[in-house]
């Protein structure tokens, strides 16, 4: 399916265009009164609106510009949600917690008890504050604002307030003009998609990831499936956090973690009403192995014997678990952060090293098998089944220390679902029902005719020629179809 790329018309809305001091290139600058009252703007589609009104307070013209822009289907910055966020102390407190390390680092040399940071299109006139300015701008998406920080026991974000053009000092205007010119010229603000598409889908990827959950060919197949179902697809990265509100659905194809931008993307997408795979709840429950171990234990799922260490004291482990045993960092993925201890001395050394990264470490019994079952589950239904064999001369599926890239991962076999032992299927479905109805990959060992669930992955591999070997394009259609079904459910709920 071939579509032509269209350019999206852009306008800047201000209270009074005669007082506009910045160079805007070929972007039309109009008054808020014109945007609100002129009928042409109610009929125009594929319009991006930069709302630089002096005031965004409730029921002001600035507020209504963003409100009507959303009603008209225009892409607007800031959105009404962004406007409400800058008024909400709860949101400000959450943001302060998320950016705490960056905030403390940015202001460590400041001697005063208060500091105001002026953010112009994601930049500050002092280069050393640019990173913090950009992160704040990604979250609040207001073109011009001041962030007030106060020092108590530590620096905290106290408030966010928008800036009117007449509040900007003259000696900042040259820098402001440069920032505005760079901001408005960004390519991501130029493209619109044809009306033949019904939905906007964002796929979050990390081009530099060593072992992504989907290879390039699989990603292409996801795009093809999405276009067949009427989706316009954008690949986004961690730098596109501020664009989440532009889409109907978010599909995360980057390895997830709780203390990570993937979780923040999922959480924001869910808050914005998007269809999301993986949901923040799924990431929270699956990405941390301590959490997952507790959930599986409470659900009476058969798993390897597990003990959670909260201190370097490993006394008695030889009786509770035995040797050899497996140690895991809570947020390990793709066999990384997982080691094996053959004796007490190795165990002590590994625990000492791992507790430099985490206050808790999992110790599990070692259960060797030639392969692990990987059962793909979507919305409580099995969609694929694979056998993942151990890497050459290694006890795990992945051997990241292998000098031969061909031996990093083991072989695989794609198995028809009807040929998978029923007890393996039952264990996988019972495990995922404790998590939710998203997309999961359940790792199960087969020990003496019984299932042993190793873990549930919220971000399972979907690689071309492996997981899709039997289903082919149907696998991609099913997953994209689930996202679209969720979009439709969300829209239906909004109309109730």
C-alpha positions as CSV (number, residue, x, y, z in Angstrom):
1,X,0.0,0.0,0.0
2,X,1.7,3.2,-1.2
3,X,0.8,6.6,0.2
4,X,2.2,10.0,-0.7
5,X,3.6,12.1,2.2
6,X,1.8,15.4,2.8
7,X,3.0,18.6,4.4
8,X,1.1,19.8,7.4
9,X,0.2,23.4,7.5
10,X,1.4,25.2,10.6
11,X,0.1,28.3,12.4
12,X,1.2,30.3,15.4
13,X,-1.6,31.7,17.5
14,X,-0.9,34.7,19.7
15,X,-3.1,37.3,21.5
16,X,-1.9,40.2,19.3
17,X,0.2,39.5,16.1
18,X,1.3,43.1,16.0
19,X,3.4,42.5,19.1
20,X,5.0,39.3,17.8
21,X,8.8,39.8,17.9
22,X,10.1,36.5,16.6
23,X,11.0,35.3,13.2
24,X,8.6,32.5,12.2
25,X,9.7,31.9,8.6
26,X,6.8,30.9,6.4
27,X,4.5,30.1,9.4
28,X,1.4,32.2,9.5
29,X,0.9,34.2,12.8
30,X,-2.7,34.9,13.7
31,X,-4.6,36.2,16.7
32,X,-6.5,33.9,19.1
33,X,-9.7,35.8,18.2
34,X,-9.2,34.9,14.5
35,X,-8.5,31.2,15.2
36,X,-11.6,31.0,17.4
37,X,-14.0,32.9,15.2
38,X,-13.0,32.4,11.6
39,X,-15.0,29.5,10.0
40,X,-12.1,28.4,7.8
41,X,-10.2,27.0,10.8
42,X,-13.1,24.9,11.8
43,X,-13.0,23.2,8.3
44,X,-9.3,22.9,7.8
45,X,-7.7,19.6,8.4
46,X,-4.0,18.6,8.9
47,X,-3.3,21.8,10.8
48,X,-0.6,22.1,13.5
49,X,-1.3,24.9,16.0
50,X,1.4,26.4,18.2
51,X,-0.6,28.2,20.9
52,X,1.5,31.0,22.3
53,X,-1.3,33.0,23.9
54,X,-0.4,35.1,26.9
55,X,-2.7,33.3,29.2
56,X,-3.9,29.6,29.5
57,X,-6.1,30.0,32.5
58,X,-9.5,28.2,32.5
59,X,-12.0,29.9,30.1
60,X,-9.5,32.4,28.7
61,X,-8.9,32.7,25.0
62,X,-5.6,30.8,25.3
63,X,-7.4,27.9,27.0
64,X,-10.1,27.8,24.3
65,X,-7.6,27.9,21.4
66,X,-6.2,24.5,22.7
67,X,-9.6,23.2,23.5
68,X,-11.1,23.9,20.1
69,X,-8.0,22.8,18.3
70,X,-8.4,19.4,19.8
71,X,-12.1,19.4,19.0
72,X,-11.3,20.3,15.4
73,X,-8.7,17.4,15.1
74,X,-5.7,19.8,14.9
75,X,-2.4,18.9,16.4
76,X,-1.9,21.5,19.1
77,X,0.8,22.5,21.5
78,X,0.1,22.8,24.4
79,X,-2.8,20.5,24.7
80,X,-5.6,21.0,27.3
81,X,-4.0,18.2,29.3
82,X,-0.7,20.0,29.3
83,X,-2.4,23.2,30.4
84,X,-4.1,21.5,33.3
85,X,-0.8,19.7,34.2
86,X,1.0,23.0,34.8
87,X,-1.8,24.0,37.2
88,X,-1.7,20.7,39.1
89,X,0.6,20.5,42.1
90,X,0.3,16.7,42.2
91,X,1.7,16.4,38.7
92,X,4.5,18.8,39.5
93,X,5.4,16.7,42.5
94,X,5.5,13.5,40.5
95,X,7.7,15.2,37.8
96,X,10.0,16.4,40.5
97,X,10.5,12.9,41.8
98,X,11.1,11.5,38.2
99,X,13.8,14.0,37.4
100,X,15.3,14.2,40.9
101,X,18.8,13.1,40.0
102,X,19.0,15.6,37.1
103,X,17.5,18.4,39.2
104,X,20.1,17.8,42.0
105,X,22.9,17.6,39.5
106,X,21.8,20.8,37.7
107,X,21.6,23.0,40.9
108,X,24.4,21.6,43.0
109,X,26.4,24.8,42.8
110,X,23.5,27.2,43.4
111,X,23.9,28.9,46.8
112,X,20.4,30.5,47.1
113,X,17.2,28.8,48.4
114,X,15.2,29.4,45.3
115,X,15.9,29.3,41.5
116,X,13.7,30.1,38.5
117,X,14.5,28.4,35.2
118,X,13.2,30.1,32.1
119,X,12.5,27.5,29.4
120,X,12.2,28.8,25.8
121,X,11.1,26.0,23.4
122,X,12.9,23.4,25.5
123,X,16.1,25.4,25.9
124,X,17.6,27.8,28.5
125,X,20.0,30.6,27.8
126,X,22.6,28.9,30.0
127,X,23.9,25.7,28.2
128,X,24.3,23.8,31.6
129,X,20.6,23.9,32.1
130,X,19.6,22.7,28.6
131,X,19.2,19.1,29.5
132,X,16.8,19.8,32.4
133,X,15.0,22.4,30.2
134,X,14.5,19.8,27.5
135,X,13.2,17.2,29.9
136,X,10.7,19.6,31.4
137,X,9.6,20.7,28.0
138,X,9.0,17.1,26.9
139,X,6.7,16.6,29.8
140,X,4.7,19.9,29.9
141,X,4.9,20.8,26.2
142,X,4.4,24.5,26.8
143,X,6.4,26.7,24.5
144,X,7.4,29.3,27.1
145,X,7.4,28.8,30.8
146,X,9.3,29.3,34.1
147,X,10.0,26.4,36.5
148,X,10.5,27.4,40.1
149,X,12.7,25.3,42.3
150,X,13.1,25.5,46.1
151,X,15.8,24.1,48.3
152,X,14.8,22.2,51.4
153,X,16.6,19.0,52.2
154,X,17.0,18.8,48.5
155,X,16.0,20.8,45.4
156,X,12.4,20.3,44.4
157,X,10.2,21.6,41.5
158,X,7.7,23.8,43.2
159,X,5.7,25.2,40.3
160,X,5.4,25.8,36.5
161,X,4.1,29.1,35.1
162,X,3.7,30.1,31.5
163,X,5.5,33.2,30.2
164,X,3.9,35.9,28.1
165,X,6.0,37.5,25.4
166,X,6.0,40.9,27.2
167,X,7.5,39.2,30.3
168,X,10.7,38.2,28.5
169,X,13.6,40.5,29.0
170,X,15.0,42.2,25.9
171,X,18.4,40.7,26.3
172,X,16.9,37.2,26.0
173,X,15.2,38.0,22.7
174,X,18.0,37.1,20.4
175,X,18.4,33.7,22.1
176,X,14.6,33.2,22.1
177,X,14.4,34.0,18.4
178,X,17.1,31.4,17.7
179,X,15.3,28.8,19.9
180,X,12.0,29.5,18.2
181,X,13.4,29.3,14.7
182,X,15.0,25.9,15.5
183,X,11.9,24.6,17.1
184,X,9.4,25.5,14.4
185,X,11.7,24.2,11.6
186,X,11.9,20.6,13.1
187,X,10.9,18.0,10.5
188,X,8.6,16.2,12.9
189,X,6.2,19.2,12.7
190,X,5.9,19.1,9.0
191,X,4.4,15.8,8.0
192,X,0.7,15.0,7.9
193,X,-0.8,11.7,6.8
194,X,-3.5,11.1,4.1
195,X,-7.1,10.8,5.2
196,X,-7.1,7.2,4.0
197,X,-5.6,6.2,7.3
198,X,-8.0,5.7,10.2
199,X,-5.5,5.5,13.1
200,X,-2.1,6.8,14.2
201,X,0.2,4.2,15.6
202,X,3.6,4.9,17.3
203,X,6.1,2.1,17.6
204,X,8.8,2.8,20.3
205,X,12.2,1.5,19.3
206,X,15.8,1.9,20.2
207,X,18.0,1.8,17.1
208,X,21.1,1.2,19.2
209,X,19.7,-1.7,21.3
210,X,21.9,-4.8,21.1
211,X,19.1,-7.4,21.4
212,X,15.8,-5.6,20.6
213,X,12.5,-7.6,21.0
214,X,11.9,-7.4,17.2
215,X,14.4,-7.3,14.4
216,X,14.2,-4.9,11.4
217,X,12.3,-7.4,9.2
218,X,9.7,-8.0,11.9
219,X,9.2,-4.3,12.4
220,X,8.6,-3.9,8.7
221,X,6.0,-6.7,8.9
222,X,4.3,-4.9,11.8
223,X,4.2,-1.7,9.7
224,X,2.7,-3.7,6.7
225,X,0.1,-5.3,9.1
226,X,-0.8,-1.9,10.5
227,X,-1.2,-0.3,7.1
228,X,-3.5,-3.1,6.0
229,X,-5.7,-2.3,8.9
230,X,-5.7,1.5,8.3
231,X,-2.9,2.6,10.6
232,X,-0.4,5.4,9.8
233,X,2.9,4.3,11.6
234,X,5.6,6.3,13.1
235,X,8.8,4.9,14.6
236,X,9.6,6.9,17.7
237,X,12.4,6.9,20.2
238,X,12.9,8.0,23.8
239,X,13.3,11.6,22.6
240,X,9.7,11.7,21.4
241,X,8.0,11.6,24.8
242,X,6.3,14.9,24.1
243,X,4.6,13.4,21.0
244,X,2.6,10.6,22.7
245,X,-0.6,12.6,22.6
246,X,-0.5,12.7,18.8
247,X,-1.3,9.0,18.5
248,X,-4.1,6.5,19.0
249,X,-1.9,3.6,20.0
250,X,1.6,2.9,21.3
251,X,3.4,-0.4,20.6
252,X,6.6,-0.8,22.6
253,X,9.3,-2.7,20.8
254,X,12.2,-1.8,23.1
255,X,13.2,-3.8,26.1
256,X,11.2,-2.6,29.0
257,X,12.0,-1.8,32.6
258,X,10.3,0.0,35.5
259,X,12.8,2.7,36.3
260,X,13.1,3.5,32.6
261,X,11.6,5.7,29.9
262,X,9.7,2.7,28.5
263,X,7.6,2.6,31.6
264,X,7.1,6.4,31.5
265,X,6.0,6.1,27.9
266,X,3.5,3.4,28.7
267,X,2.1,5.3,31.7
268,X,1.7,8.5,29.8
269,X,0.1,6.8,26.8
270,X,-2.4,5.1,29.1
271,X,-3.2,8.4,30.8
272,X,-3.7,10.0,27.4
273,X,-6.3,7.3,26.5
274,X,-4.1,5.4,24.0
275,X,-4.2,1.7,23.3
276,X,-0.9,0.4,24.7
277,X,1.2,-2.7,24.4
278,X,2.9,-3.1,26.9
279,X,0.7,-1.5,29.6
280,X,2.4,0.1,32.6
281,X,0.9,-2.6,34.8
282,X,2.4,-5.4,32.7
283,X,5.8,-3.7,32.8
284,X,5.6,-3.3,36.6
285,X,4.6,-6.9,37.2
286,X,6.9,-8.6,34.7
287,X,10.0,-6.4,34.5
288,X,10.9,-6.8,38.2
289,X,11.6,-10.4,39.0
290,X,11.0,-9.9,42.8
291,X,7.4,-8.6,42.0
292,X,6.9,-11.4,39.5
293,X,8.1,-14.1,41.9
294,X,5.6,-12.9,44.5
295,X,2.7,-12.7,42.1
296,X,3.4,-16.3,40.8
297,X,3.8,-17.7,44.3
298,X,0.5,-16.1,45.4
299,X,-1.2,-17.5,42.3
300,X,0.0,-21.0,43.2
301,X,2.0,-21.3,40.0
302,X,4.7,-24.0,40.0
303,X,8.1,-22.3,39.8
304,X,11.7,-23.1,40.8
305,X,12.3,-22.9,44.5
306,X,13.0,-19.2,45.1
307,X,14.5,-17.2,48.0
308,X,14.8,-13.4,48.1
309,X,18.0,-12.1,49.7
310,X,17.7,-8.7,51.5
311,X,21.2,-8.7,52.8
312,X,24.6,-10.2,51.9
313,X,23.9,-12.9,54.6
314,X,23.6,-16.1,52.6
315,X,23.6,-18.5,55.6
316,X,21.3,-21.5,55.0
317,X,20.9,-21.1,51.3
318,X,22.6,-24.4,50.7
319,X,19.7,-26.0,52.6
320,X,16.9,-23.9,51.2
321,X,18.0,-23.9,47.5
322,X,21.1,-26.0,47.2
323,X,24.0,-25.8,44.7
324,X,24.4,-25.0,41.9
325,X,21.9,-22.2,42.1
326,X,20.9,-19.2,39.9
327,X,21.1,-15.6,41.0
328,X,19.1,-12.9,39.3
329,X,19.0,-9.1,39.6
330,X,15.4,-8.0,39.9
331,X,15.4,-6.1,36.6
332,X,17.4,-8.4,34.5
333,X,16.4,-9.2,30.9
334,X,17.5,-11.4,28.1
335,X,19.6,-13.6,30.5
336,X,21.7,-10.5,31.4
337,X,22.1,-9.9,35.2
338,X,21.7,-13.7,35.7
339,X,24.6,-15.8,37.0
340,X,25.2,-19.3,38.4
341,X,26.9,-20.2,41.7
342,X,28.4,-23.6,42.2
343,X,29.3,-23.3,45.8
344,X,29.1,-21.0,48.8
345,X,32.1,-18.9,48.0
346,X,30.9,-18.2,44.5
347,X,27.4,-17.4,45.9
348,X,28.9,-14.8,48.4
349,X,31.0,-13.2,45.7
350,X,28.1,-12.8,43.3
351,X,25.7,-11.5,46.0
352,X,28.3,-8.9,47.1
353,X,28.7,-7.7,43.6
354,X,24.9,-7.7,42.7
355,X,24.0,-5.9,45.9
356,X,26.0,-2.9,44.7
357,X,23.2,-2.5,42.1
358,X,20.1,-3.7,44.0
359,X,19.1,-4.1,47.7
360,X,17.4,-7.4,46.8
361,X,18.7,-10.4,44.9
362,X,16.8,-13.5,43.9
363,X,18.3,-17.0,44.4
364,X,16.6,-19.8,42.5
365,X,17.2,-23.5,42.2
366,X,19.1,-24.6,39.1
367,X,16.8,-26.6,36.8
368,X,18.7,-27.7,33.7
369,X,16.9,-28.6,30.5
370,X,17.8,-28.8,26.9
371,X,15.3,-26.1,26.0
372,X,12.7,-23.8,27.4
373,X,9.2,-23.5,26.0
374,X,8.3,-19.9,25.0
375,X,4.5,-19.6,24.8
376,X,3.2,-16.4,23.2
377,X,0.0,-15.2,24.8
378,X,-2.2,-12.2,23.6
379,X,-5.4,-11.3,25.4
380,X,-5.4,-14.7,27.2
381,X,-5.0,-16.7,24.0
382,X,-2.0,-18.6,22.8
383,X,-0.7,-17.1,19.5
384,X,2.6,-19.0,19.1
385,X,4.8,-21.6,20.7
386,X,8.6,-22.1,20.4
387,X,11.3,-24.2,21.9
388,X,14.3,-22.1,22.7
389,X,17.4,-24.3,23.0
390,X,20.4,-23.4,25.2
391,X,23.3,-21.6,23.6
392,X,26.3,-23.7,22.6
393,X,28.2,-25.1,25.6
394,X,26.1,-22.8,27.9
395,X,23.3,-23.2,30.5
396,X,21.2,-20.3,29.2
397,X,19.4,-19.4,26.0
398,X,21.8,-16.4,25.6
399,X,25.5,-16.5,26.1
400,X,26.7,-12.9,26.0
401,X,30.3,-13.8,26.7
402,X,30.6,-15.9,23.5
403,X,33.4,-14.7,21.2
404,X,31.5,-16.1,18.2
405,X,28.4,-14.0,17.5
406,X,26.8,-17.1,15.9
407,X,26.8,-18.8,19.3
408,X,25.3,-16.0,21.4
409,X,21.9,-17.6,21.2
410,X,20.8,-21.2,20.9
411,X,18.7,-22.8,18.2
412,X,14.9,-22.7,18.1
413,X,11.9,-24.8,16.9
414,X,8.5,-23.3,16.1
415,X,5.8,-25.8,17.3
416,X,2.2,-25.9,16.2
417,X,0.0,-24.9,19.2
418,X,-2.0,-28.1,18.9
419,X,1.2,-30.1,19.4
420,X,2.3,-28.4,22.7
421,X,1.6,-30.4,25.8
422,X,-1.6,-29.2,27.4
423,X,0.0,-28.7,30.8
424,X,2.5,-26.3,29.3
425,X,-0.4,-24.2,27.7
426,X,-2.4,-24.3,30.9
427,X,0.6,-23.1,33.0
428,X,1.3,-20.2,30.5
429,X,-2.4,-19.0,30.5
430,X,-2.8,-19.3,34.2
431,X,0.4,-17.2,34.7
432,X,-0.6,-14.4,32.3
433,X,-4.1,-14.1,33.9
434,X,-2.4,-12.9,37.0
435,X,-0.8,-10.1,35.0
436,X,-3.4,-8.9,32.5
437,X,-4.6,-9.3,28.9
438,X,-1.6,-7.8,27.0
439,X,1.1,-9.5,24.9
440,X,3.3,-11.9,26.9
441,X,5.9,-14.5,26.4
442,X,5.9,-17.2,29.1
443,X,9.0,-19.3,29.7
444,X,8.2,-22.8,30.9
445,X,10.4,-25.7,31.6
446,X,9.2,-29.3,31.2
447,X,10.4,-31.3,34.2
448,X,9.2,-35.0,34.4
449,X,6.0,-34.2,32.7
450,X,5.2,-31.2,34.8
451,X,5.4,-27.4,34.0
452,X,7.8,-25.1,35.8
453,X,7.2,-21.5,35.0
454,X,10.5,-19.6,34.9
455,X,9.1,-16.1,34.1
456,X,6.5,-14.1,32.3
457,X,7.9,-11.5,29.8
458,X,5.8,-8.4,29.0
459,X,7.9,-7.6,26.0
460,X,8.4,-10.9,24.2
461,X,10.5,-11.4,21.1
462,X,8.7,-11.3,17.8
463,X,11.4,-11.9,15.2
464,X,11.1,-12.6,11.6
465,X,11.6,-16.2,10.8
466,X,11.4,-17.4,14.4
467,X,8.1,-16.7,16.3
468,X,6.3,-16.0,13.0
469,X,7.6,-19.1,11.2
470,X,4.3,-21.0,11.2
471,X,1.7,-18.1,11.3
472,X,3.6,-15.7,9.0
473,X,1.8,-12.4,8.5
474,X,-1.2,-13.6,10.5
475,X,0.8,-13.2,13.7
476,X,1.4,-9.5,13.0
477,X,-2.2,-9.0,12.0
478,X,-3.4,-10.5,15.3
479,X,-1.2,-8.3,17.4
480,X,-2.0,-5.1,15.5
481,X,-5.7,-6.1,15.6
482,X,-5.6,-6.2,19.4
483,X,-4.3,-2.6,19.5
484,X,-7.0,-1.5,17.1
485,X,-9.7,-3.3,19.1
486,X,-8.5,-1.4,22.2
487,X,-8.6,1.9,20.3
488,X,-12.3,1.2,19.5
489,X,-13.1,0.2,23.0
490,X,-11.5,3.4,24.3
491,X,-13.5,5.5,21.9
492,X,-16.7,3.7,22.8
493,X,-16.1,4.4,26.5
494,X,-15.5,8.1,25.8
495,X,-19.0,8.3,24.2
496,X,-20.8,6.5,27.0
